[in-house]
Amino acid sequence: MSLLDDLTAVRRNLNELVRSVERLERDVARQSPAVPEADPARMVSVPDTPYDSSLWTDSDDEGLGARDRRAP
């Protein structure tokens, strides 16, 4: 296969990719409903300050089990 054949194949594949993406964009635009706006009354603000470490005193390490026991 020559370089010209390779370039032709690349150009053909690229054109097909562009057409596929355009079809996908049309399908998505047709099927997806408009994104609803955020309701400020339902939003919760999360502070940037660190959590109080006493909140986690008696908690288990997620996925590791209790601190005083071994995992099976």
N, C-alpha and C positions, 0 to 999 in steps of 0.2 A: 504494500500500500504506500502510495507516495504522500508527500507532505500536503499536496493540494487535495488529495482524497481525504486526508485527516482533517484539514481545515473545513472542507465541505461538510463532513459528518458532524463536526463540532458546531458549525453554523446551523445545520438542520436541527440538531438536538437542542441548541439554545433557543431557536425559534419555537420549537414545540414546548419547551419549558415556559417561555413567556406566555404562550397561548393557554397553557394549563393554569398558570398563576392567575391570569385574567379571568378564566372561567371560575376558578375557586373564589376569587374576590367577588364576582357577581353572585355566586351561590350564597356566600356568607352574607352579603348585603341584603339579599332577598329573604333569607331565613332568620336572621337574628333580629329580635325586637330591639327597640331603642333602649339604651341603658338608663334605668331610672336614676334620678338625681338623689344624692344622699339626703336623708332627713336629719337635720341638725338635732331634733328632739331625741333621736335614737342613737346619736353618736356618744361615745364615751372617751373622755380624754385620759391618756396614760401619762403620768408624770415622768420626767427624766431623772428624778432623784432615785437613789437605790432603795429597794424594799427593806423594811425592818427585818433583820435576820431572825428575830424571835418568831416570825410567822412560820418559819420552817423547822422549828425545834423538834417537834414530834412527827415530822413527815417522813415517809419512806422515800428512798431514792428510786425514781421511776425506772422500772425495768431491772433494778438490782435487788429489790425486796427490802425487807426491814434491815436496819443497821446491825441489830444484835443477832441476826440469823444468817446462815449461809444459803446461797442459792443451790437448788438441787443439782 
